[in-house]
Amino acid sequence: MIQHFRSLVDMLRYRALNQGDCRAYTFLADDDRESATLTYGQLDCHARAIAANLSDRGAQPGDRLLLLYPPGLDFVRAFFGALYAGMIAVSIYPPHRSQLARAMPRLTAILANADARAVVCTAEVAALSGWMAAHAPALGDIPWIVTERLEDDAAVMWKEPDVGPSTLAFLQYTSGSIATPRGVMVTHGNLLHNLAAINEVEENDAESVSVSWLPVIHDMGLIEGVLEPAYAGYPAYLMSPAAFLQRPIRWLRAITKYRATNSGGPNFAYDLCARRVCEEQRGTLDLSSWRVAYNGAEPIRSGTLTAFFNTFCGCGFRWKSFYPVYGLAESTLVVSSGRRSYQPVILDADASALSRGRLEEASQNEPCRRVSLVSSGPPTSSTKVLIVNPETCRRCAPKEIGEIWLSSPSVTKGYWRCKQETSQIFDARLADDGSGPYLRTGDLGALMDGELFVTGRLKDLLIVRGFKYYPQDLELTIEQQHPAIRPGCAAVFALEAHDGDQVVVAAELDPRHLNINRLNPNPPEFPASSLPVHQNSPAISDLIDAIRRAVVEIHGVQLHTVALLKLGTLPKTSSGKIRRRACAQALSGGQLAEIVRWVQPDARPTDSAPRLLRTEI
């Protein structure tokens, strides 16, 4: 039964009082065994003890608390401990030594912006504090608290803070796909409204069970995987993202074992399962309990939905279980979603109309280029969605693609210590009638028959000879040309030039599909015809030709540059989104780990052949 809560503190206290002995969270180790469990009563006790210890060390309500935890239930304890102290949680995974160059700049930027009062972590992470402080000196200036060493006896000393709907609960730092990470200010009221909206569309009940491998430092993993189960009072099973990525079958086995009803992830997760779960493994699965298979956070591909369904329908998975969703941190999480009595809406769109900025169904009687788009569902209740011309700030005509603006109690307070950006993005008003404020999402889309179709990011939009193209559509085409192009690892962007924008693709190569011998450590420029060709694998020149030809034939776009990259080097955010602007900057600066770069023959300076920049894959 859902009560009216004033805060997440109120929510957990209610669960502890009424379901104290019920299992709330279980963490699954990489070998699928249950490594740790928490009841609501135990979690409440731990949270009170952590909060009392924080207060005893001088922490004040409103202070920022940095949570440095690997996947596990220690994070859940600390997160609620921060809320029980009235503090503002700031969560980030502790950096690994092998990922220092990628992880420390983000951690340093977040630490500087949040101005954290203290760090809470595990003993294992605390052992690395000196090493991390050497790279981020600010970490050495604040106290580190190992929460697993705190005694629960302190729980009796806890004093409930003055926490209400307008109190900040945590800062959700954006992924940084188009800018430096910014701390979205999420209040208890924002969370409770969004949790209620999720509960409504999912129709959670006494049979609901959640399984999640999603990172808890991001909004989907935290809100859908951790907080929604506590809001509605059903059990949650958590596992590390690495456990899923290493062996996708673990996710589906957990759903089978625990009869999970709610589970999901970005589109790539479904694609990964469809490609890597073999027939023998499928024989051990029963996915008939799965009724909310949410899919969001990146473009939803109709081909992925079809492939997953065809692969797992024999395991009991139902097509109507798919929940396509759209959301963003600035609106807490969910904006639009599928429903229980809903099936994914797929639109066969006219590609030429899309290039003119319109969403139109392709004609069944006339030949035309087509793009398959998946609806992200209708907006949730009490969420108002508008489609607005981003330049004129006027409403778009029906079927016209524009920027998605929205108004909802889930819309957050803005960005922490970024007043100018907060004003620009969270206080938008229509030029027609001055109504507002609205949140400018930066995403492009259109409404059709009440369904929200998201077509891309405003700042990533390509404009070629006056026509508009969405990079994710070109990227999908490129990925489909050969298994050597890693799924989800192709970026299309534009570089400015004196004669107009140049369309560029940078894509990672999977060495398992290209058997290329080591070449001369000081290679010359290789003409296309002399690149090494191996049996059962294409020459690089053939692969580049296939990419160029497909993009021209399917989208009518002439590529200026094709850069093929070393495995794992395409710039991405911490949540796995492609950083297209960072790709463009790195390519321009010669900072991408390139294997080969092809440049259009008539480009200046002349470079008609692929240029070999690395000696091996």
NUDOVEX-806513 format. One record per residue (C-alpha): residue number from 1; chain; x negated, y negated, z negated. Coordinates in steps of 0.2 Angstrom, whole numbers. Each point is the difference from the previous one (the first is absolute). Example, Ala and Ser with C-alpha at 12.3 -4.5 7.8 and 13.67 -1.06 7.14 Angstrom:
% residues 2
(r 1,'A',(-62,22,-39))
(r 2,'A',(-6,-17,3))
END
This chain:
% residues 617
(r 1,'A',(0,0,0))
(r 2,'A',(-7,-17,5))
(r 3,'A',(1,-14,-13))
(r 4,'A',(-2,-18,2))
(r 5,'A',(-18,-3,-5))
(r 6,'A',(-8,-17,-3))
(r 7,'A',(-18,6,3))
(r 8,'A',(-10,15,3))
(r 9,'A',(-4,1,-18))
(r 10,'A',(18,1,-4))
(r 11,'A',(2,13,14))
(r 12,'A',(-14,12,-8))
(r 13,'A',(6,-3,-17))
(r 14,'A',(18,5,5))
(r 15,'A',(-7,16,8))
(r 16,'A',(-11,4,-16))
(r 17,'A',(16,-2,-11))
(r 18,'A',(12,10,11))
(r 19,'A',(-12,12,10))
(r 20,'A',(-15,0,-12))
(r 21,'A',(-3,19,2))
(r 22,'A',(2,1,19))
(r 23,'A',(-15,1,11))
(r 24,'A',(-3,-16,9))
(r 25,'A',(-16,2,10))
(r 26,'A',(-11,15,5))
(r 27,'A',(-17,-2,8))
(r 28,'A',(-5,14,12))
(r 29,'A',(-18,4,2))
(r 30,'A',(-8,3,17))
(r 31,'A',(2,19,-3))
(r 32,'A',(19,-3,-2))
(r 33,'A',(1,4,-18))
(r 34,'A',(8,-12,-13))
(r 35,'A',(-15,-9,-8))
(r 36,'A',(10,-12,-11))
(r 37,'A',(18,-4,-5))
(r 38,'A',(9,-14,-9))
(r 39,'A',(17,-1,-8))
(r 40,'A',(9,-17,-1))
(r 41,'A',(-3,1,-19))
(r 42,'A',(-19,3,2))
(r 43,'A',(-1,-14,13))
(r 44,'A',(9,-12,-11))
(r 45,'A',(-12,4,-15))
(r 46,'A',(-16,-1,11))
(r 47,'A',(6,-17,7))
(r 48,'A',(4,-7,-17))
(r 49,'A',(-17,5,-6))
(r 50,'A',(-9,-7,15))
(r 51,'A',(9,-16,-2))
(r 52,'A',(-3,-2,-19))
(r 53,'A',(-19,3,3))
(r 54,'A',(0,-13,14))
(r 55,'A',(9,-13,-12))
(r 56,'A',(-13,5,-14))
(r 57,'A',(-14,-5,12))
(r 58,'A',(7,-17,4))
(r 59,'A',(10,3,15))
(r 60,'A',(15,-12,3))
(r 61,'A',(16,2,9))
(r 62,'A',(-3,-6,18))
(r 63,'A',(-18,5,0))
(r 64,'A',(-6,10,15))
(r 65,'A',(-5,18,-3))
(r 66,'A',(-11,9,12))
(r 67,'A',(4,19,2))
(r 68,'A',(-14,10,7))
(r 69,'A',(6,18,1))
(r 70,'A',(-2,15,12))
(r 71,'A',(16,9,4))
(r 72,'A',(8,7,-16))
(r 73,'A',(12,-3,-14))
(r 74,'A',(-13,-11,-10))
(r 75,'A',(6,-13,13))
(r 76,'A',(18,2,-4))
(r 77,'A',(-4,-2,-19))
(r 78,'A',(-10,-16,3))
(r 79,'A',(12,-8,12))
(r 80,'A',(14,1,-13))
(r 81,'A',(-12,-4,-14))
(r 82,'A',(-3,-17,10))
(r 83,'A',(18,-3,1))
(r 84,'A',(3,4,-18))
(r 85,'A',(-13,-13,-5))
(r 86,'A',(9,-13,12))
(r 87,'A',(-16,0,11))
(r 88,'A',(-1,-1,18))
(r 89,'A',(-7,16,8))
(r 90,'A',(-12,0,14))
(r 91,'A',(-4,17,7))
(r 92,'A',(-14,6,11))
(r 93,'A',(-9,16,3))
(r 94,'A',(-18,0,-7))
(r 95,'A',(-12,-1,14))
(r 96,'A',(-11,16,4))
(r 97,'A',(-18,-2,2))
(r 98,'A',(1,6,18))
(r 99,'A',(13,-14,4))
(r 100,'A',(-9,-14,-8))
(r 101,'A',(-1,-11,16))
(r 102,'A',(19,2,4))
(r 103,'A',(7,0,-18))
(r 104,'A',(-10,-13,-10))
(r 105,'A',(4,-16,10))
(r 106,'A',(19,4,-3))
(r 107,'A',(-2,3,-18))
(r 108,'A',(-11,-16,-2))
(r 109,'A',(13,-10,9))
(r 110,'A',(14,7,-10))
(r 111,'A',(-9,-2,-17))
(r 112,'A',(-4,-19,4))
(r 113,'A',(18,-4,5))
(r 114,'A',(8,9,-14))
(r 115,'A',(-12,-6,-14))
(r 116,'A',(3,16,-10))
(r 117,'A',(-1,0,-19))
(r 118,'A',(-6,18,-2))
(r 119,'A',(-2,16,9))
(r 120,'A',(8,17,-5))
(r 121,'A',(-6,16,8))
(r 122,'A',(-5,18,-4))
(r 123,'A',(-17,5,-8))
(r 124,'A',(-6,6,17))
(r 125,'A',(3,-17,8))
(r 126,'A',(-7,-9,-15))
(r 127,'A',(-17,9,2))
(r 128,'A',(-2,-9,17))
(r 129,'A',(4,-17,-8))
(r 130,'A',(-18,-5,1))
(r 131,'A',(-2,5,18))
(r 132,'A',(16,-9,5))
(r 133,'A',(-5,-16,-10))
(r 134,'A',(-16,-1,9))
(r 135,'A',(9,-2,16))
(r 136,'A',(15,-10,-8))
(r 137,'A',(-8,-10,-15))
(r 138,'A',(17,-6,-5))
(r 139,'A',(4,18,-6))
(r 140,'A',(-14,-1,-13))
(r 141,'A',(8,-16,-8))
(r 142,'A',(16,8,-5))
(r 143,'A',(3,15,-12))
(r 144,'A',(3,18,6))
(r 145,'A',(12,10,-9))
(r 146,'A',(1,19,2))
(r 147,'A',(18,4,-3))
(r 148,'A',(-2,19,-2))
(r 149,'A',(-10,-3,-16))
(r 150,'A',(14,-11,-8))
(r 151,'A',(9,8,-14))
(r 152,'A',(19,2,1))
(r 153,'A',(1,-5,-18))
(r 154,'A',(-1,-18,5))
(r 155,'A',(17,1,8))
(r 156,'A',(9,-4,-16))
(r 157,'A',(-9,-17,0))
(r 158,'A',(8,-5,17))
(r 159,'A',(11,-15,1))
(r 160,'A',(11,-2,14))
(r 161,'A',(-4,-15,11))
(r 162,'A',(12,-12,6))
(r 163,'A',(2,7,18))
(r 164,'A',(15,-3,11))
(r 165,'A',(4,-1,19))
(r 166,'A',(-10,-15,4))
(r 167,'A',(-16,7,-9))
(r 168,'A',(-14,5,12))
(r 169,'A',(-3,19,-1))
(r 170,'A',(-14,2,12))
(r 171,'A',(-10,-7,15))
(r 172,'A',(1,10,15))
(r 173,'A',(-15,-4,11))
(r 174,'A',(4,0,18))
(r 175,'A',(-9,12,11))
(r 176,'A',(-10,-13,9))
(r 177,'A',(5,5,18))
(r 178,'A',(0,-18,6))
(r 179,'A',(-8,-10,-14))
(r 180,'A',(-9,1,-17))
(r 181,'A',(10,10,-12))
(r 182,'A',(13,-11,-10))
(r 183,'A',(8,4,-16))
(r 184,'A',(19,1,2))
(r 185,'A',(8,-5,-16))
(r 186,'A',(13,14,-4))
(r 187,'A',(12,-3,-15))
(r 188,'A',(10,12,-10))
(r 189,'A',(15,-6,8))
(r 190,'A',(-6,2,18))
(r 191,'A',(-5,18,-5))
(r 192,'A',(17,4,-8))
(r 193,'A',(10,-7,15))
(r 194,'A',(-11,10,12))
(r 195,'A',(1,16,-10))
(r 196,'A',(19,-2,0))
(r 197,'A',(0,-2,19))
(r 198,'A',(-11,16,2))
(r 199,'A',(12,9,-12))
(r 200,'A',(15,-5,10))
(r 201,'A',(-6,5,17))
(r 202,'A',(-8,16,-6))
(r 203,'A',(15,5,-11))
(r 204,'A',(-11,7,-13))
(r 205,'A',(9,12,-13))
(r 206,'A',(-4,13,-13))
(r 207,'A',(-7,11,14))
(r 208,'A',(-13,-12,6))
(r 209,'A',(-18,4,-1))
(r 210,'A',(-15,-10,7))
(r 211,'A',(-16,6,7))
(r 212,'A',(-13,-13,5))
(r 213,'A',(-18,0,6))
(r 214,'A',(0,-19,4))
(r 215,'A',(-13,-12,-8))
(r 216,'A',(8,-7,-15))
(r 217,'A',(-10,-16,2))
(r 218,'A',(12,-4,15))
(r 219,'A',(18,-5,-1))
(r 220,'A',(7,15,8))
(r 221,'A',(-9,12,-11))
(r 222,'A',(3,-9,-16))
(r 223,'A',(18,-5,3))
(r 224,'A',(7,15,9))
(r 225,'A',(-12,13,-8))
(r 226,'A',(-1,-6,-18))
(r 227,'A',(13,-13,-5))
(r 228,'A',(15,6,10))
(r 229,'A',(0,17,-9))
(r 230,'A',(-1,-9,-17))
(r 231,'A',(14,-12,5))
(r 232,'A',(12,14,5))
(r 233,'A',(-6,12,-13))
(r 234,'A',(-6,15,11))
(r 235,'A',(-17,9,0))
(r 236,'A',(-15,-5,10))
(r 237,'A',(-14,10,6))
(r 238,'A',(-16,-9,6))
(r 239,'A',(-16,5,9))
(r 240,'A',(-15,-9,7))
(r 241,'A',(0,-7,17))
(r 242,'A',(-16,9,3))
(r 243,'A',(8,17,-4))
(r 244,'A',(13,-3,14))
(r 245,'A',(-12,-7,13))
(r 246,'A',(-12,15,-3))
(r 247,'A',(14,13,2))
(r 248,'A',(17,-7,5))
(r 249,'A',(8,17,-4))
(r 250,'A',(-2,-5,-19))
(r 251,'A',(14,-13,2))
(r 252,'A',(12,11,8))
(r 253,'A',(-4,14,-13))
(r 254,'A',(4,-12,-14))
(r 255,'A',(17,-4,8))
(r 256,'A',(3,18,1))
(r 257,'A',(-5,5,-17))
(r 258,'A',(9,-14,-9))
(r 259,'A',(15,-1,11))
(r 260,'A',(-4,-18,3))
(r 261,'A',(14,-11,7))
(r 262,'A',(-10,-16,2))
(r 263,'A',(-17,-1,9))
(r 264,'A',(-8,-10,14))
(r 265,'A',(-13,-10,7))
(r 266,'A',(-6,-10,15))
(r 267,'A',(3,7,17))
(r 268,'A',(-18,7,2))
(r 269,'A',(4,13,-15))
(r 270,'A',(14,8,10))
(r 271,'A',(-11,0,16))
(r 272,'A',(-14,8,-10))
(r 273,'A',(11,14,-7))
(r 274,'A',(7,4,17))
(r 275,'A',(-18,2,7))
(r 276,'A',(-9,9,-14))
(r 277,'A',(13,11,-9))
(r 278,'A',(-2,17,9))
(r 279,'A',(14,13,3))
(r 280,'A',(-6,11,-14))
(r 281,'A',(1,-14,-12))
(r 282,'A',(17,-5,5))
(r 283,'A',(6,17,-4))
(r 284,'A',(-3,-4,-18))
(r 285,'A',(11,-16,0))
(r 286,'A',(18,-4,-5))
(r 287,'A',(3,-18,3))
(r 288,'A',(19,1,-1))
(r 289,'A',(1,-10,-16))
(r 290,'A',(-8,-15,8))
(r 291,'A',(13,-13,3))
(r 292,'A',(-9,-17,0))
(r 293,'A',(-15,1,11))
(r 294,'A',(-5,-18,1))
(r 295,'A',(-11,-7,13))
(r 296,'A',(-7,-17,0))
(r 297,'A',(-15,-12,-2))
(r 298,'A',(-6,2,18))
(r 299,'A',(9,2,17))
(r 300,'A',(12,14,0))
(r 301,'A',(-2,11,16))
(r 302,'A',(15,10,7))
(r 303,'A',(-13,12,7))
(r 304,'A',(-6,3,-18))
(r 305,'A',(18,3,-7))
(r 306,'A',(4,12,14))
(r 307,'A',(-17,10,-2))
(r 308,'A',(2,1,-19))
(r 309,'A',(18,6,2))
(r 310,'A',(-3,13,13))
(r 311,'A',(-15,6,-10))
(r 312,'A',(9,2,-17))
(r 313,'A',(19,2,4))
(r 314,'A',(-3,19,-2))
(r 315,'A',(-6,-4,-18))
(r 316,'A',(17,-8,-4))
(r 317,'A',(-5,-18,4))
(r 318,'A',(15,-10,7))
(r 319,'A',(0,-14,13))
(r 320,'A',(12,-11,-11))
(r 321,'A',(-13,1,-14))
(r 322,'A',(-11,-13,8))
(r 323,'A',(1,-17,-8))
(r 324,'A',(-8,-13,11))
(r 325,'A',(-4,-15,-10))
(r 326,'A',(-7,-18,1))
(r 327,'A',(-7,-10,-14))
(r 328,'A',(-14,-10,-6))
(r 329,'A',(-8,-5,-17))
(r 330,'A',(6,-18,1))
(r 331,'A',(18,7,-2))
(r 332,'A',(-6,13,-13))
(r 333,'A',(2,15,12))
(r 334,'A',(16,5,9))
(r 335,'A',(9,-12,12))
(r 336,'A',(9,12,11))
(r 337,'A',(3,19,0))
(r 338,'A',(9,15,6))
(r 339,'A',(14,8,-10))
(r 340,'A',(5,17,-6))
(r 341,'A',(14,1,13))
(r 342,'A',(-11,-8,13))
(r 343,'A',(-11,7,15))
(r 344,'A',(-15,-9,7))
(r 345,'A',(6,-13,14))
(r 346,'A',(-12,1,15))
(r 347,'A',(1,-13,13))
(r 348,'A',(-7,4,18))
(r 349,'A',(-5,-18,3))
(r 350,'A',(-4,-9,16))
(r 351,'A',(-19,-4,0))
(r 352,'A',(2,-15,12))
(r 353,'A',(13,-7,-11))
(r 354,'A',(-11,2,-15))
(r 355,'A',(-14,-9,9))
(r 356,'A',(12,-15,2))
(r 357,'A',(5,0,-18))
(r 358,'A',(16,9,1))
(r 359,'A',(6,17,-7))
(r 360,'A',(11,9,13))
(r 361,'A',(5,18,3))
(r 362,'A',(-8,7,15))
(r 363,'A',(11,3,15))
(r 364,'A',(5,18,3))
(r 365,'A',(3,-3,18))
(r 366,'A',(-15,-10,5))
(r 367,'A',(-19,5,-2))
(r 368,'A',(-9,-11,-12))
(r 369,'A',(-14,1,-13))
(r 370,'A',(6,5,-17))
(r 371,'A',(-5,-1,-18))
(r 372,'A',(8,11,-13))
(r 373,'A',(3,-10,-16))
(r 374,'A',(6,6,-17))
(r 375,'A',(12,-10,-10))
(r 376,'A',(-5,-4,-18))
(r 377,'A',(18,1,-5))
(r 378,'A',(12,-13,-6))
(r 379,'A',(-5,-13,-14))
(r 380,'A',(3,5,-18))
(r 381,'A',(15,-8,-9))
(r 382,'A',(-3,-18,-5))
(r 383,'A',(-14,-1,12))
(r 384,'A',(2,-13,14))
(r 385,'A',(-10,2,16))
(r 386,'A',(-1,-13,14))
(r 387,'A',(-10,1,16))
(r 388,'A',(-8,-17,3))
(r 389,'A',(-10,-8,14))
(r 390,'A',(-17,-3,-10))
(r 391,'A',(-4,-16,10))
(r 392,'A',(17,-9,-1))
(r 393,'A',(6,8,-16))
(r 394,'A',(17,2,8))
(r 395,'A',(10,16,0))
(r 396,'A',(-3,11,15))
(r 397,'A',(14,5,12))
(r 398,'A',(7,18,-1))
(r 399,'A',(-13,13,6))
(r 400,'A',(-14,-14,0))
(r 401,'A',(-16,6,-9))
(r 402,'A',(-6,-12,-14))
(r 403,'A',(-8,-1,-17))
(r 404,'A',(9,9,-14))
(r 405,'A',(6,-12,-13))
(r 406,'A',(9,6,-16))
(r 407,'A',(8,-5,-16))
(r 408,'A',(2,12,-15))
(r 409,'A',(-2,1,-19))
(r 410,'A',(-14,12,4))
(r 411,'A',(-10,-14,8))
(r 412,'A',(-14,-4,-11))
(r 413,'A',(-7,-16,-7))
(r 414,'A',(-14,-2,12))
(r 415,'A',(-18,2,0))
(r 416,'A',(-11,-2,-16))
(r 417,'A',(-9,-16,1))
(r 418,'A',(4,-4,18))
(r 419,'A',(12,-14,-1))
(r 420,'A',(-1,-5,18))
(r 421,'A',(2,17,8))
(r 422,'A',(14,3,-13))
(r 423,'A',(9,-15,6))
(r 424,'A',(-3,4,19))
(r 425,'A',(6,18,-1))
(r 426,'A',(13,1,-15))
(r 427,'A',(8,-17,3))
(r 428,'A',(5,0,18))
(r 429,'A',(16,-9,6))
(r 430,'A',(10,1,16))
(r 431,'A',(-1,-15,11))
(r 432,'A',(18,2,6))
(r 433,'A',(8,-3,-17))
(r 434,'A',(-14,-2,-13))
(r 435,'A',(6,16,-9))
(r 436,'A',(-13,10,-10))
(r 437,'A',(-11,4,-8))
(r 438,'A',(-5,15,10))
(r 439,'A',(-15,11,0))
(r 440,'A',(-10,0,16))
(r 441,'A',(-6,18,2))
(r 442,'A',(-12,-2,14))
(r 443,'A',(8,15,9))
(r 444,'A',(9,0,16))
(r 445,'A',(17,9,4))
(r 446,'A',(18,-2,4))
(r 447,'A',(17,6,-7))
(r 448,'A',(11,11,11))
(r 449,'A',(17,6,-6))
(r 450,'A',(-6,-3,-18))
(r 451,'A',(-16,10,2))
(r 452,'A',(-17,-8,-2))
(r 453,'A',(-13,4,13))
(r 454,'A',(-18,-6,-4))
(r 455,'A',(-10,-3,15))
(r 456,'A',(-17,-6,-7))
(r 457,'A',(-10,-13,-10))
(r 458,'A',(1,-18,6))
(r 459,'A',(-18,-3,-1))
(r 460,'A',(-5,16,9))
(r 461,'A',(12,-4,15))
(r 462,'A',(-9,0,17))
(r 463,'A',(6,-12,13))
(r 464,'A',(-7,4,17))
(r 465,'A',(5,-11,15))
(r 466,'A',(15,-6,-10))
(r 467,'A',(6,17,-5))
(r 468,'A',(0,7,-17))
(r 469,'A',(-7,17,-5))
(r 470,'A',(0,9,-17))
(r 471,'A',(-17,7,-4))
(r 472,'A',(6,16,-8))
(r 473,'A',(9,5,16))
(r 474,'A',(-16,-1,10))
(r 475,'A',(-9,9,-14))
(r 476,'A',(12,14,0))
(r 477,'A',(-3,2,19))
(r 478,'A',(-19,0,-3))
(r 479,'A',(1,13,-13))
(r 480,'A',(10,12,11))
(r 481,'A',(-13,0,14))
(r 482,'A',(-11,13,-9))
(r 483,'A',(-3,9,-17))
(r 484,'A',(-17,-9,0))
(r 485,'A',(9,-16,-5))
(r 486,'A',(4,1,-18))
(r 487,'A',(18,-2,-4))
(r 488,'A',(3,-17,-9))
(r 489,'A',(-17,-5,4))
(r 490,'A',(2,-11,15))
(r 491,'A',(1,-19,0))
(r 492,'A',(6,-12,14))
(r 493,'A',(-3,-19,-2))
(r 494,'A',(-4,-15,10))
(r 495,'A',(-16,-10,1))
(r 496,'A',(1,-18,6))
(r 497,'A',(-9,-4,17))
(r 498,'A',(-2,-15,11))
(r 499,'A',(12,8,13))
(r 500,'A',(13,7,-12))
(r 501,'A',(1,13,-14))
(r 502,'A',(-9,16,3))
(r 503,'A',(8,16,-6))
(r 504,'A',(-11,12,-9))
(r 505,'A',(1,17,-7))
(r 506,'A',(-11,7,-14))
(r 507,'A',(3,19,-4))
(r 508,'A',(-9,13,-10))
(r 509,'A',(-6,16,8))
(r 510,'A',(2,17,-9))
(r 511,'A',(-16,10,3))
(r 512,'A',(9,16,-1))
(r 513,'A',(7,-3,17))
(r 514,'A',(-15,-8,8))
(r 515,'A',(-16,11,1))
(r 516,'A',(-12,-13,4))
(r 517,'A',(-19,4,-3))
(r 518,'A',(-12,-13,-8))
(r 519,'A',(-6,-12,13))
(r 520,'A',(-16,-10,2))
(r 521,'A',(-3,-10,-16))
(r 522,'A',(-3,-15,11))
(r 523,'A',(13,2,14))
(r 524,'A',(1,-10,16))
(r 525,'A',(16,-6,7))
(r 526,'A',(9,15,7))
(r 527,'A',(10,-1,16))
(r 528,'A',(18,8,-2))
(r 529,'A',(-5,15,11))
(r 530,'A',(-15,5,-11))
(r 531,'A',(8,2,-17))
(r 532,'A',(-1,18,-6))
(r 533,'A',(14,12,4))
(r 534,'A',(2,15,-10))
(r 535,'A',(11,15,4))
(r 536,'A',(18,-1,-8))
(r 537,'A',(-3,-19,-5))
(r 538,'A',(2,-15,11))
(r 539,'A',(-14,-12,4))
(r 540,'A',(1,-16,-9))
(r 541,'A',(2,-9,16))
(r 542,'A',(15,11,4))
(r 543,'A',(8,-3,-17))
(r 544,'A',(-2,-19,2))
(r 545,'A',(8,1,18))
(r 546,'A',(14,10,-8))
(r 547,'A',(3,-13,-13))
(r 548,'A',(-1,-15,12))
(r 549,'A',(12,9,13))
(r 550,'A',(13,4,-13))
(r 551,'A',(1,-17,-7))
(r 552,'A',(2,-7,17))
(r 553,'A',(13,12,6))
(r 554,'A',(10,0,-16))
(r 555,'A',(-1,-18,-6))
(r 556,'A',(-7,-9,15))
(r 557,'A',(-15,-7,-10))
(r 558,'A',(-17,0,7))
(r 559,'A',(-13,3,-13))
(r 560,'A',(-16,-11,-1))
(r 561,'A',(-10,10,-12))
(r 562,'A',(1,18,-7))
(r 563,'A',(-11,3,-15))
(r 564,'A',(-2,18,-6))
(r 565,'A',(-5,1,-18))
(r 566,'A',(-9,12,-12))
(r 567,'A',(11,10,-11))
(r 568,'A',(8,-9,-15))
(r 569,'A',(-6,-17,4))
(r 570,'A',(15,-9,6))
(r 571,'A',(4,-14,-12))
(r 572,'A',(16,4,-10))
(r 573,'A',(8,-6,-16))
(r 574,'A',(-1,10,-17))
(r 575,'A',(18,7,5))
(r 576,'A',(-6,6,17))
(r 577,'A',(7,-14,11))
(r 578,'A',(-11,-6,15))
(r 579,'A',(-8,-17,-2))
(r 580,'A',(2,-6,18))
(r 581,'A',(-7,-17,-4))
(r 582,'A',(-15,7,-9))
(r 583,'A',(-3,12,15))
(r 584,'A',(0,-15,11))
(r 585,'A',(-12,-10,-11))
(r 586,'A',(-12,15,-2))
(r 587,'A',(0,4,19))
(r 588,'A',(-4,-18,4))
(r 589,'A',(-14,1,-13))
(r 590,'A',(-7,16,6))
(r 591,'A',(4,8,-17))
(r 592,'A',(11,15,5))
(r 593,'A',(-9,17,1))
(r 594,'A',(2,2,18))
(r 595,'A',(-5,15,10))
(r 596,'A',(5,-7,17))
(r 597,'A',(7,-16,6))
(r 598,'A',(8,-2,17))
(r 599,'A',(3,-18,7))
(r 600,'A',(11,-4,15))
(r 601,'A',(-12,-1,15))
(r 602,'A',(4,-18,5))
(r 603,'A',(-3,-6,-17))
(r 604,'A',(-13,-13,-4))
(r 605,'A',(-14,5,-3))
(r 606,'A',(1,14,12))
(r 607,'A',(1,17,-9))
(r 608,'A',(8,13,12))
(r 609,'A',(-6,15,-10))
(r 610,'A',(3,7,-17))
(r 611,'A',(-13,-7,-12))
(r 612,'A',(-7,13,-12))
(r 613,'A',(-3,-7,-17))
(r 614,'A',(-1,15,-11))
(r 615,'A',(-11,16,3))
(r 616,'A',(12,13,-7))
(r 617,'A',(18,2,-6))
END
